[in-house]
């Protein structure tokens, strides 16, 4: 199949580029404004690298995600991995500083929120990129040719439900998950520490969701403990 073409059996519209770009820029901004004592100038290296990887991806698909090559695929996955890995480093540093208790407590609590939100976005982007071959493949390839799914959404099995529910299913409407679906999956996993929306199917996504949930739990536990310490000591 030629790049930019959609298989005749598919009717799902190509996904918009900008929801994912907006989320990525928000995560990079959160990362850029982390306290200098937490991660130092390294955060600007991460932000610069993220923007440098993003520019060619926007040039190739400025509005809708219709074209993909091996190098754009590598860039897009690398961008999501960069954000996730950098945020894990920030999370580890944050844990050490929260435990030590010798730093600006209010600033660290705000940094914990920044790291948590950036973590939600980073994992959402990674889930969005890896599931069923990524956003371009999900809407252009025939369903019989799609890579194995990493997530099972309710729309994937709603075709035999009541009519108004079945009307929006994958089988009837050619529904495909979009960035917002993966963002909600990531958000609910960070808040519930378990899958509460889409169910993970592959081992790689189970490990990723486990890592994300563990990180969210550690941040929450340490923030609560640090906040109690601040209240007990009056700062």
C-alpha positions in Angstrom: 0.0 0.0 0.0 1.4 3.4 -1.0 2.2 5.9 1.8 -0.7 8.2 2.6 -3.3 5.8 1.2 -6.0 4.0 3.2 -7.1 0.4 2.7 -10.5 0.3 0.9 -12.0 -1.6 3.8 -11.3 1.2 6.3 -13.6 4.1 6.9 -12.0 5.5 10.1 -10.8 9.1 9.5 -7.1 9.7 10.1 -6.2 11.0 13.5 -5.5 14.7 14.1 -1.9 15.5 14.9 -2.5 18.4 17.4 -4.0 16.7 20.5 -0.9 14.7 20.9 1.3 17.7 20.1 -0.5 19.9 22.6 0.0 17.2 25.3 3.7 16.8 24.4 4.3 20.5 24.6 2.6 20.7 27.9 4.8 17.9 29.3 7.9 19.6 28.0 6.9 22.9 29.6 6.3 21.1 32.9 9.7 19.6 32.6 11.4 22.9 31.7 9.9 24.6 34.8 11.0 21.9 37.2 13.1 23.4 40.1 16.7 23.8 39.2 17.8 21.9 42.3 15.9 18.9 41.1 17.5 18.1 37.8 19.5 21.2 36.8 20.3 22.3 33.2 19.7 18.7 32.0 16.0 19.5 31.7 16.7 22.0 28.9 18.6 19.3 27.0 15.6 17.1 27.2 13.2 19.9 26.1 15.5 20.8 23.2 15.8 17.2 22.1 12.0 16.7 22.3 11.4 19.8 20.2 14.0 18.7 17.7 12.4 15.3 17.2 8.9 16.9 17.0 9.6 19.3 14.1 10.2 16.8 11.3 7.2 14.8 12.5 5.0 17.9 12.1 6.5 18.6 8.7 5.6 15.1 7.5 2.1 15.1 8.9 1.1 18.7 9.7 -2.6 18.1 10.3 -3.7 14.5 10.1 -1.6 11.4 10.6 -1.7 9.8 7.1 1.9 9.2 6.2 4.6 7.1 7.9 8.0 5.9 7.0 10.5 3.8 8.9 12.4 6.9 10.1 9.3 8.8 11.1 8.1 5.8 13.0 11.5 5.6 14.8 11.4 9.3 15.6 7.9 9.2 17.0 8.5 6.2 19.3 11.9 7.7 20.3 10.1 11.0 21.3 7.7 9.2 23.5 10.5 7.1 25.1 12.6 10.2 25.7 9.8 11.8 27.7 9.1 8.6 29.7 12.7 7.9 30.5 13.6 11.5 31.4 10.6 11.6 33.7 11.6 8.4 35.4 15.0 10.1 36.1 13.2 13.1 37.5 11.0 10.9 39.6 14.0 9.1 41.2 15.7 12.4 42.0 12.4 13.7 43.4 12.1 10.7 45.7 15.6 11.2 47.1 15.0 14.9 47.8 11.6 14.2 49.4 13.1 11.6 51.6 16.0 13.7 52.6 13.8 16.5 53.8 16.6 19.1 53.5 15.2 21.1 50.6 12.4 23.6 49.9 9.4 21.6 50.8 6.6 23.6 49.0 8.8 23.7 45.8 9.3 20.0 45.9 5.6 19.3 46.4 4.9 21.5 43.3 7.6 19.6 41.5 5.9 16.3 42.4 2.7 17.5 40.8 4.7 18.5 37.6 6.4 15.1 37.5 3.1 13.2 38.0 1.3 15.1 35.2 4.2 14.8 32.8 4.3 11.1 33.6 0.7 10.7 32.7 1.3 12.5 29.4 4.5 10.6 28.6 2.9 7.1 29.1 -0.2 8.2 27.2 2.1 9.1 24.2 3.9 5.8 24.5 0.7 3.7 24.6 -0.6 5.7 21.7 2.5 5.0 19.7 2.9 1.3 20.4 -0.7 -0.1 20.3 -1.6 -1.8 17.0 1.4 -0.3 15.2 0.7 3.4 16.0 -1.8 6.0 14.9 -1.1 5.9 11.2 -1.3 2.1 10.9 -4.5 1.9 13.1 -6.5 3.9 10.5 -4.9 3.0 7.2 -4.2 -0.8 7.3 -6.8 -3.4 6.9 -7.9 -4.8 10.2 -6.8 -8.2 9.2 -3.3 -6.9 8.7 -3.0 -4.8 11.9 -0.3 -5.9 14.5 -1.7 -7.5 17.6 -3.4 -5.2 20.0 -1.8 -4.1 23.2 -5.0 -2.8 24.7 -8.6 -4.0 24.6 -11.1 -1.1 24.6 -14.8 -1.6 25.3 -15.6 -0.5 21.7 -13.6 -3.5 20.4 -16.3 -5.8 21.7 -19.5 -3.7 21.8 -20.8 -4.9 18.4 -23.4 -7.3 20.0 -24.6 -4.8 22.6 -27.8 -2.7 22.5 -28.2 -0.9 19.2 -27.2 2.6 20.4 -24.0 1.2 22.0 -23.2 -1.1 19.1 -23.5 1.8 16.7 -20.2 3.2 18.0 -18.3 -0.1 18.1 -15.1 -1.0 16.1 -17.0 -3.6 14.1 -19.9 -1.3 13.1 -18.3 2.1 12.9 -14.7 1.1 12.2 -13.9 2.8 15.6 -10.2 3.1 16.4 -8.7 4.4 19.6 -7.4 8.0 19.5 -4.9 9.9 21.6 -7.6 10.9 24.1 -8.5 7.3 24.7 -4.8 6.5 25.6 -4.6 9.7 27.7 -7.6 8.6 29.7 -6.1 5.1 30.1 -2.9 6.6 31.3 -4.7 9.0 33.7 -6.9 6.3 35.2 -3.9 4.0 35.7 -2.0 6.8 37.5 -5.0 7.5 39.8 -6.3 4.0 40.4 -2.9 2.2 40.2 -4.5 -0.4 38.0 -6.2 -0.8 34.6 -9.7 0.7 35.0 -10.5 1.6 31.3 -8.7 -0.3 28.6 -7.3 -3.7 29.6 -3.7 -4.5 28.8 -3.1 -7.5 26.6 0.6 -7.7 25.9 3.4 -8.3 28.3 5.2 -5.1 27.3 2.2 -2.9 28.1 1.5 -4.7 31.3 5.1 -3.9 32.4 4.7 -0.3 31.3 1.4 0.1 33.1 3.0 -1.5 36.2 5.9 0.9 36.1 3.6 3.9 35.7 1.3 2.8 38.5 4.3 2.2 40.8 5.7 5.6 40.1 2.4 7.3 40.8 2.0 5.4 44.0 5.5 6.4 45.2 4.9 10.0 44.4 1.5 10.0 46.2 2.9 8.2 49.3 5.9 10.5 49.6 3.9 13.7 49.0 1.4 12.7 51.7 4.3 11.8 54.1 6.1 15.1 53.3 3.0 17.1 53.7 2.3 15.6 57.1 5.9 16.4 58.1 5.4 20.0 57.0 2.2 20.3 59.1 3.8 18.7 62.1 6.9 21.0 62.0 5.2 24.1 60.7 7.2 24.0 57.5 
